[in-house]
Every structure is written in structure tokens, then in C-alpha cells.
Amino acid sequence: MIAYFMDHRDMLLGAFFEHLWLVCETLFLSIVLASILSYILLEHQKASQTVIQVFGAIYSIPSLALFALLIPFFGLGNATAIPVLVAYNQYLLIRNFMTGLTGVDASLVEAAVGMGMNRRQVVTKVRIPLAMPAILSGIRLSIISTTGIATIAATINAGGLGKILLSGLRTMNEEKIAWGTILCVVIALAADLLLKRFERENTLLLNGAGK
């Protein structure tokens, strides 16, 4: 195993960083879109369940089918892979974002309004900090989902670790399959550790502010 990695490290690390970039780009766009939609849905909470159900229906579509549907419009590669991955993430992100944001104690929101905060300030200074555990949970699930589904995007020439796994499956190369899997796990675990650290720091900050 180690010998195979050393002999093919350029190929494996190239695919690893390609996959990491795809995950990071997708995650950034997903969080931006989910944040905007969640902010809007806070004012229209009756519509939030409908929106979540719509994205849930999209999430249930097999990724290969959704890739195939978009190829005629966007072509092969990341131009198709990223919109699909972003769409999948909306179900995980919006569901958790809305759970956290709407779960904040109403008395705290009323107190913030009574102090003269406007809607944006209430969201950014009260709701988001208190909803951070649910928000980070959604991001964590999104990273795991994106890391896995992005491997399937190799079938439409999106690159990444998926091409290592597909090549390994075609040639029945167990070492390729093993290293492709290990490197996917590394991305998910590294992201999880970073998020846990951020969550601890956020908790300490909130506890310090509450004293």
C-alpha cells in the first residue's frame, strides 16, 4: 500500500487536490445560496417546509440521472457537476439552518428587538450564534455528502478522486480503490475536525459573552 502511494503519489495527490477544490468550491456556493434562502424563509416560515420538501425531492434523484439531465445544457465537467452538488446540498443545509434559526428562544429575539436591533442585526448577532450547532451540523453533513457524490462526477469528466476509483474498478486494482477511498475519508475527517474546533471556540465565545 505505502509503496504504491510512493510510486504514484503525483497521480494520487493531483486527484486529491482536484477533489478537494471541487468540494470547497461546491461548499462555498452551497452555503452562500442556503444562507440567502434561509434568510428569506425566516420571513416566510410557512413556505420553508415546502422549499425543504422540494429540495428533498431533488436530493432523492440519483446523481447519475441528474448529471445526465444537465449535460445537454452545461456540458461535461465541473460546469454540470457543481450545480448538481449545490442543489443536493440545499436540502441538508436549509433544513439544518432553519431548524437552528427558528429554534432560538423567542424571548431572546424580543429582547434584541427591544434593544433597538433591526432584523439583520437580530439574525447576525442573536439567531446565527445561537443556531451555530445546527448550522455546523448541516455543513458537516453537506461536506460528507459532497465528498461522496463528487466521486460519481468523475463519470462526466469532473475529475477528482472519482477517476482514481473508477480506474481502479475498471482494472480491478485494489490499491487504487483503497487509496481513492482513504483520501476521500481524509477530506471528510479533516473537515469534521475543523468544524468541531470552530464549534468549541464558538461555544466558549458564547459562554464568555453570557457571563
N, C-alpha and C positions, 0 to 999 in steps of 0.2 A: 504493500500500500504506500508506504513512505517513499520507496524507490520510484514508484510510478509517478507520484506527485513531483519529485525532484526532476525526473526525466521530462515531464510535461507541464512544468509549473507555469511557463509562459501562456500556454493554451488555457489552463485551468484558471489562473489569476486574471487573464484577459476576460474570460467569460464571467468570472465572479464580479469584477468591477463593472462590466456591462450590465449585469443583472442588478447590482446594487444601484446603479444610476437609474435604471428603469423603475425600480421600486421607489427610490427617493423622489423622482420626478412625478410619478403617479401619486404618491402620498401627499406631496405638496399641493398639487392641483385638487386632489380629493378633499383635503382639509379646507382649502380656500372655498371651494364650492359648497361643502357641507356647512361651513360656518355662515356663509351668506344665506343659505336656505333656512338654517336653524334660526337665525336672527329674524328672518321674515316670518317664520312659522310661530315665533313667540307671540306675535300679534294676531295670529290666525290659528290658534291651537286646535280648533275643531277640524281644520284641514290637515293637521300634522299626521294623524293616523292614516288618512287617505294617501298622502305622499309617501309615508313609510311602506304602506302596502304595495304601492306602485313599484317602488324600488325593490321591495321584497320579491315581487313577481319577476323583475329583471334579474335579480340575484339567482333565481331558481332556473334560469335559462342556462343550459350547458355552454361553457365558454367557447368551445369549438363552433357551436351553432351561431353564437353572437359574433364571433370573429368572421365567420363566413358571410353573415348578413351585411357586415360593414365593408368588406373588402371591395365590392364594386364602387363604393363611394370614396373610400380613403386609400385604397391600395394595400399593398403588403407592408409589413414592418411596423414601427412604433406609431405611425400615423393612425393605424387601426387598433393596435394593442392598448395604447394609453387611454383613449376614450372608453373602451370596454372595461378596463380595470378601474377607471374613475367611476364609471356607472355602478359597477359592483360594490365599490366601497361606500357609496352613498347610503345604502341600506344599513350597513354596520355603523357608520359614523352618525348619521342623523338620528337613528334610533337611540344611540347612547347619549348624544349631545342633548336631545330633547328630554330624555329621562333625567339627566343631571340638571339641566337648566330649569325645568318645570318642578323639580323636586325640592328646590330651595324654599325654606320656610317663608311663607307669605308675610309674616310679621317683620322679618328682616328686610324684605323688599319694601314694605310700607314704611319702615323706619328710614330707609335710604331715601325714599321719595320725600318723606317729611323733612329730611336734612337739606333738601333742595337739589338732589341729583336728578338729572334728566334721564331719559330712557337708555341712552347709550352708556352713560356712567353707571347706571344700575346693573346693566348687563356685564360691562367690563370689570367693574370694581366689586360687585357683590355676587352676581349669579355665576360667572365663569370661575372665580377662585373656589367657590363652594362646590361647584359641579365638577371640579377637576378630576376626582377619582373616576367618575363615569365617562368623562371626556377621554381620559387616558386609556380607559378600558376599551373604548371604541377604536382608538388609534392602534392599540396593541392588536386587536382582532383584525384590523384593516391591514396591518403590516404582514401578519401571518397569512392572511388570505391572498394578498398581492404577491408575496414571495412564491406561494404555491401556484397560483393561476398564471403568473408570468412565465413559468416554465413551459406551459402549454402554448404561450405566444410564440415560442420558437417554431411552431408549425407554420406560422405566417411570416417567417424570417425576421422576427423581432430580436433574435439573438439571446444572449444571456446564458444562464446555466441550463436552460431547457435544451439548447443544442448539444450540450455535453450528454445530458440524459438520453435524448433521442438517438444520438450517435451510439451511445452505449447499448441501448435497447436493440438497435438495428444489427449491431455486430456481436451482441451478447457479451460485451466487455464489462465484467462485473466491477472492475476497478474504476472505470469511467462512471458507472451508475453510482457506485459508493461515494466517490468524490463529489459528483454533482449533488447528491443528497446531503452530504456533510456540509458543503459550502452554503447550501440553502438554509440549513439549520443554523449555521454560524450567523447569517444575516438576521434571522428571526430572534436568536438568543441575544445578540448584541443590541438589537433594538429594544428588546424586553428589559435588559439591564439598564440601558439609558433611561427608559421611561420610568422604571422603578426608582432610580436615583432622583429623577425630576419630581416624582410623586412624593418622595420622602422630604425633599427640600421644600416643596410646596406646603406639605403638612406642617413642617417646622415653622415656616413663614406664617401660616395661618394661626398656629398655636401662639407664636410670639406676638402677633397682632391682637390676639384675643386676651392677652394678659394685661 
